[in-house]
Amino acid sequence: MLTGNIRTFGIVYKRCVYGSDRGRSIPASELRVRLGGILATDPDPDVVYANVSRVIKYPYYTSRPTTGDVGLLRLSSAVTFTDTIRPICLPPRDVNLNQFKVCVDTGFGRTNYSGQ
């Protein structure tokens, strides 16, 4: 079993941290990350909430067509790995990602925003 504490980043869709209805980016201080949840709603005994200290947006994001829709959330404090909170593994830079035909992401939330 993998154990330990790490200061970590969360991966997020960039559109999730830019409130188009507000016309401004959402500051890190207003964000909270829900980790380890298996159920979409509380109470969930495995859930841990983490505050965000920094939002890093991909600089080449475009909304139409949507490209580069990714960002990183720097968490304010270390996260402890559990059975439901696990790190992801990213490939080395020299791996040709075009060879993969399917990419899957998971999560809870909206699949569209403001009718888009």
C-alpha positions in Angstrom: 0.0 0.0 0.0 1.3 3.4 -0.9 1.3 5.8 2.1 2.6 9.2 2.7 1.8 12.9 2.6 2.5 15.1 -0.3 1.8 18.7 -1.3 -0.1 18.1 -4.4 -1.8 19.6 -7.4 -5.2 18.8 -8.7 -6.1 18.7 -12.4 -9.2 20.6 -13.5 -10.9 21.8 -16.6 -9.9 25.5 -17.1 -13.5 26.4 -17.6 -14.2 25.3 -14.1 -12.1 28.1 -12.7 -13.2 30.8 -15.0 -16.8 31.9 -14.3 -18.1 33.0 -17.6 -21.3 34.2 -15.9 -19.2 36.4 -13.7 -16.8 37.5 -16.4 -13.8 36.8 -14.2 -11.5 34.1 -13.0 -12.4 32.5 -9.7 -9.7 33.3 -7.1 -8.0 30.3 -5.4 -9.3 31.5 -2.1 -12.9 30.8 -3.3 -12.1 27.2 -4.4 -12.2 24.0 -2.4 -11.4 20.5 -3.8 -13.4 17.5 -2.8 -11.1 14.4 -2.7 -11.8 10.7 -2.2 -15.5 10.8 -2.6 -17.2 7.8 -4.1 -20.7 9.3 -3.7 -21.7 12.4 -5.5 -23.1 14.0 -2.4 -22.3 14.3 1.3 -22.3 12.6 3.7 -19.5 10.4 2.3 -17.2 9.0 4.9 -14.2 9.0 2.6 -14.3 12.6 1.6 -11.6 15.1 2.4 -11.8 18.8 1.5 -8.7 20.7 0.6 -8.3 24.5 0.2 -6.5 25.8 -2.9 -3.6 28.2 -2.7 -3.0 28.8 -6.5 -4.7 28.3 -9.8 -2.5 27.7 -12.8 -4.3 28.0 -16.1 -3.1 26.6 -19.4 -2.1 29.8 -21.3 -3.3 28.7 -24.7 -6.9 27.8 -23.7 -9.6 28.8 -26.2 -13.3 28.4 -25.6 -14.4 28.1 -29.3 -13.4 25.5 -30.3 -12.5 24.2 -26.8 -8.8 23.4 -26.7 -6.3 23.5 -23.9 -9.1 23.2 -21.4 -6.9 22.2 -18.4 -5.5 23.8 -15.3 -3.7 22.9 -12.1 -4.9 23.7 -8.6 -2.1 23.9 -6.0 -3.5 22.6 -2.7 -2.8 24.7 0.4 -1.6 21.7 2.5 -0.5 18.1 2.2 -2.9 15.4 1.3 -2.7 11.9 2.9 -3.2 9.0 0.5 -6.0 6.7 1.5 -7.8 3.9 -0.2 -9.9 6.5 -2.2 -7.3 9.2 -2.6 -4.5 8.1 -4.9 -1.9 9.9 -7.0 -2.0 9.7 -10.8 1.0 8.7 -12.9 2.0 10.9 -15.9 4.1 9.5 -18.8 7.6 10.8 -19.5 7.8 13.6 -22.0 9.2 11.4 -24.8 6.0 9.2 -24.9 4.0 9.6 -28.1 0.5 10.2 -26.7 -1.1 10.0 -30.2 -0.8 6.2 -29.9 -3.6 6.1 -27.4 -7.1 6.1 -28.8 -9.1 6.5 -25.7 -8.8 9.0 -22.8 -11.1 8.8 -19.8 -11.6 11.3 -17.1 -14.0 11.0 -14.2 -15.7 13.3 -11.7 -18.9 14.9 -10.6 -20.3 18.1 -11.9 -21.8 19.7 -15.0 -21.0 18.6 -18.5 -22.0 22.0 -19.8 -22.0 25.6 -18.5 -24.4 28.4 -19.3 -25.9 26.5 -22.2 -22.6 25.7 -23.8 
